[in-house]
Amino acid sequence: MAELLSDGEIDTALAELPGWRRAGDSLVRTVESPSFPDAVELVGKVAEAAEAANHHPDIDIRWRKVTYTLSTHSAGGLTQLDLDLAAQIDALAG
Ligand SMILES: C[C@H](O)[C@H](O)[C@H]1CNC2=NC(N)=NC(=O)C2=N1
């Protein structure tokens, strides 16, 4: 099972993930797309990456703004799985 990251490890990682903020035991980023179809298309790509990693974000779609919330529920907080998925979402969001 993935191990929980320390506060220091999380802070260090967040320096490389500018769009993301920490909210308790989660990482959160809102991505604004040009249109609702673009936003949903991105959600589809994130869903594919998440399924491949067997690590799944909470996704809140509000018109063309989508908020992704990452946490490793099985570990009770943030792990490397969340950092990896955050980086993948950044790459897909462009
Ligand atoms: C059985 C399966 O591995 C688990 O349910 C996985 C699936 N996806 C998951 N996604 C996230 N974000 N956290 C988890 O703990 C988690 N657990």
The ligand as an SDF file (V2000), in Angstrom:
LIG
                    3D

 17 18  0  0  0  0  0  0  0  0999 V2000
   -9.4660   -1.6340   -4.6750 C   0  0  0  0  0  0  0  0  0  0  0  0
   -8.8560   -0.4170   -5.2650 C   0  0  0  0  0  0  0  0  0  0  0  0
   -7.4740   -0.5920   -5.4380 O   0  0  0  0  0  0  0  0  0  0  0  0
   -9.0650    0.7950   -4.3920 C   0  0  0  0  0  0  0  0  0  0  0  0
  -10.4260    0.9690   -4.1330 O   0  0  0  0  0  0  0  0  0  0  0  0
   -8.4520    2.0350   -4.9730 C   0  0  0  0  0  0  0  0  0  0  0  0
   -9.1710    2.5640   -6.1890 C   0  0  0  0  0  0  0  0  0  0  0  0
   -8.9520    3.9670   -6.4400 N   0  0  0  0  0  0  0  0  0  0  0  0
   -8.5960    4.7810   -5.4410 C   0  0  0  0  0  0  0  0  0  0  0  0
   -8.5190    6.0840   -5.6500 N   0  0  0  0  0  0  0  0  0  0  0  0
   -8.2040    6.9160   -4.6710 C   0  0  0  0  0  0  0  0  0  0  0  0
   -8.1460    8.2340   -4.9180 N   0  0  0  0  0  0  0  0  0  0  0  0
   -7.9330    6.4710   -3.4310 N   0  0  0  0  0  0  0  0  0  0  0  0
   -7.9790    5.1730   -3.1210 C   0  0  0  0  0  0  0  0  0  0  0  0
   -7.7140    4.7900   -1.9750 O   0  0  0  0  0  0  0  0  0  0  0  0
   -8.3110    4.2680   -4.1540 C   0  0  0  0  0  0  0  0  0  0  0  0
   -8.3440    2.9880   -3.9290 N   0  0  0  0  0  0  0  0  0  0  0  0
  1  2  1  0
  2  3  1  0
  2  4  1  0
  4  5  1  0
  4  6  1  0
  6  7  1  0
  6 17  1  0
  7  8  1  0
  8  9  1  0
  9 10  2  0
  9 16  1  0
 10 11  1  0
 11 12  1  0
 11 13  2  0
 13 14  1  0
 14 15  2  0
 14 16  1  0
 16 17  2  0
M  END
$$$$
